[in-house]
């Protein structure tokens, strides 16, 4: 019986020690995260491709809102927190990175009938205007070049947080970005209108200070 009790005490002590170490680690990891946007560092940033992704969603014959994503995103941000109108954003999207949960569909979307990845390997967004809309939000308007067509698009940007990444020690700022485009405007016409024209964009964007 004494051995059982001793074993329980040992297990409890180990559990509490582990939890305590985890709590300290979590506090240290989060202690440098800046939630107040006015304290974020101004300057030039580059996109962190490992932690930036673009998710798109479109109505599939009215049955579901089907999603896919792009990865390996590149780009830059010239950030001016105190005068958002002076901030500049560029995003470069490799079309070959497109992915869905269906291997067949992923391959099909790269074909000329859809994105035409071989002819149009990269989509570009270049901001032309940034307007502050709230304490942590802004609307960024720019030119999106997709499938060989350039059209103005407005992205809605929300600040998430900033600080030193505990893994690579890079000063990082993160945003959640949403927007909508009509794929028909860019000449992607396959299955219109049964497969939706309006495409929702949701971007998790991480930028590392240069």
C-alpha positions in Angstrom: 0.0 0.0 0.0 2.8 2.4 0.9 4.4 1.7 -2.5 1.2 2.6 -4.2 0.8 5.8 -2.3 4.4 6.7 -2.9 3.9 6.0 -6.6 0.9 8.3 -6.7 2.8 11.1 -5.0 5.6 10.7 -7.5 3.3 10.8 -10.5 1.5 13.8 -9.1 4.7 15.6 -8.5 5.9 14.8 -12.0 2.6 16.1 -13.5 2.7 19.3 -11.5 6.4 19.9 -12.5 5.6 19.3 -16.1 2.6 21.6 -16.1 4.5 24.2 -14.3 7.3 24.1 -16.8 4.8 24.3 -19.6 3.1 27.3 -18.1 6.4 29.1 -17.7 7.3 28.3 -21.3 4.0 29.5 -22.5 4.3 32.7 -20.6 7.8 33.3 -22.0 6.6 32.6 -25.5 3.7 35.0 -25.3 5.3 37.7 -23.1 6.7 39.6 -26.1 3.6 39.5 -28.2 2.4 43.1 -28.8 -1.4 43.4 -28.9 -1.4 47.2 -29.1 -0.8 48.1 -32.8 0.7 51.5 -31.9 3.7 49.7 -30.4 4.5 47.7 -33.6 7.8 48.5 -35.3 7.6 50.5 -38.5 9.8 49.5 -41.4 10.3 47.1 -44.2 9.1 43.5 -43.9 9.1 40.4 -46.0 6.4 37.7 -46.1 7.2 34.6 -44.0 6.3 31.9 -46.6 6.1 29.1 -44.0 3.3 30.8 -42.0 1.4 32.6 -44.7 -1.4 31.0 -46.6 -4.2 32.0 -48.9 -7.5 30.1 -48.6 -10.2 30.6 -51.3 -13.8 29.4 -51.2 -16.4 29.2 -54.0 -19.9 27.8 -54.3 -19.9 24.4 -55.9 -23.2 24.0 -57.8 -24.9 25.6 -54.8 -24.4 22.5 -52.7 -21.3 23.4 -50.8 -18.8 26.2 -50.4 -15.6 24.4 -51.5 -12.2 25.6 -50.4 -8.6 25.3 -51.6 -5.4 27.1 -50.8 -2.2 28.6 -52.1 1.2 28.4 -50.3 4.8 29.5 -50.8 3.6 33.1 -50.8 6.2 35.9 -51.3 5.9 39.6 -51.0 6.8 42.6 -48.9 5.2 45.2 -46.5 6.5 48.7 -45.9 4.6 49.4 -42.7 3.8 52.8 -41.3 1.6 52.3 -38.2 1.3 56.1 -37.5 0.3 56.9 -41.1 -1.3 53.9 -42.7 -1.8 55.7 -46.0 2.0 55.5 -46.5 2.1 51.7 -46.0 2.7 49.5 -49.1 1.9 45.9 -49.6 2.9 43.4 -52.4 1.9 39.8 -52.6 3.2 37.2 -55.1 1.2 33.9 -55.4 2.7 30.9 -57.2 -0.2 29.3 -59.0 1.5 25.9 -59.1 1.1 25.8 -55.3 -2.7 25.5 -55.5 -4.0 22.6 -53.5 -7.4 21.0 -52.6 -8.4 17.8 -50.8 -8.7 16.1 -54.2 -5.6 15.3 -56.2 -7.6 15.1 -59.4 -9.2 18.5 -58.9 -5.8 20.1 -57.8 -4.3 19.0 -61.2 -7.4 20.2 -63.1 -7.3 23.6 -61.6 -3.8 24.1 -63.0 -5.0 23.5 -66.5 -5.7 26.2 -69.2 -9.5 25.9 -68.6 -8.9 27.2 -65.0 -5.9 29.0 -63.7 -3.5 28.1 -66.6 -0.5 27.7 -64.3 1.9 27.1 -67.2 1.1 30.3 -69.0 0.3 32.4 -65.9 2.6 31.0 -63.2 2.2 33.9 -60.7 -0.5 36.2 -59.5 0.5 39.6 -58.1 -1.2 42.1 -55.8 0.3 45.6 -55.5 -1.3 48.1 -53.2 -2.2 51.6 -54.4 -4.1 52.9 -51.4 -4.4 52.1 -47.7 -7.1 53.6 -45.4 -7.4 53.1 -41.7 -10.9 51.8 -40.7 -10.5 51.1 -37.0 -8.0 50.8 -34.2 -6.6 47.6 -35.6 -8.1 47.5 -39.1 -7.5 49.0 -42.6 -8.7 48.6 -46.1 -6.0 48.1 -48.7 -6.9 48.7 -52.3 -4.6 47.6 -55.1 -4.2 45.9 -58.5 -4.5 42.2 -58.7 -3.0 40.5 -61.7 -4.5 37.0 -62.2 -4.7 34.8 -65.3 -3.2 37.6 -67.3 -5.8 40.2 -66.3 -5.3 43.1 -63.9 -8.3 44.5 -61.8 -8.6 46.6 -58.7 -9.3 44.7 -55.5 -9.9 45.8 -51.9 -8.6 43.7 -49.0 -9.8 44.1 -45.5 -6.9 43.9 -43.0 -7.0 43.1 -39.3 -4.0 43.2 -37.0 -3.4 40.1 -34.9 -0.1 40.6 -33.1 3.6 41.3 -33.3 6.8 40.3 -31.5 9.9 38.2 -31.7 9.3 34.7 -33.0 10.8 32.4 -30.3 12.0 29.9 -32.9 14.0 31.9 -35.3 14.2 35.2 -33.3 12.8 37.2 -36.2 10.6 40.2 -35.3 7.2 39.3 -36.8 3.9 41.0 -37.4 0.8 39.1 -38.3 -2.5 40.1 -40.0 -5.8 38.4 -41.0 -6.8 39.6 -44.5 -10.2 39.0 -46.2 -11.5 40.0 -49.6 -13.7 38.9 -52.6 -13.1 38.7 -56.3 -15.2 37.7 -59.3 -13.3 35.0 -61.2 -15.1 35.9 -64.4 -13.5 39.3 -64.3 -10.2 37.6 -64.7 -11.2 35.4 -67.5 -11.6 32.2 -65.5 -15.0 31.2 -67.0 -15.3 27.4 -66.6 -18.7 26.2 -65.4 -20.0 29.7 -64.8 -22.5 30.4 -63.3 -23.1 26.9 -61.8 -19.7 27.0 -60.0 -19.8 30.3 -58.3 -18.4 33.5 -59.8 -17.7 35.2 -56.4 -14.6 33.9 -54.7 -13.9 34.5 -51.0 -10.3 35.1 -49.9 -9.0 34.5 -46.4 -5.3 35.2 -45.9 -3.2 34.4 -42.8 -0.3 36.8 -43.4 3.0 36.8 -41.4 5.7 39.3 -42.1 9.3 39.3 -40.8 11.2 42.5 -40.3 14.2 42.9 -42.7 
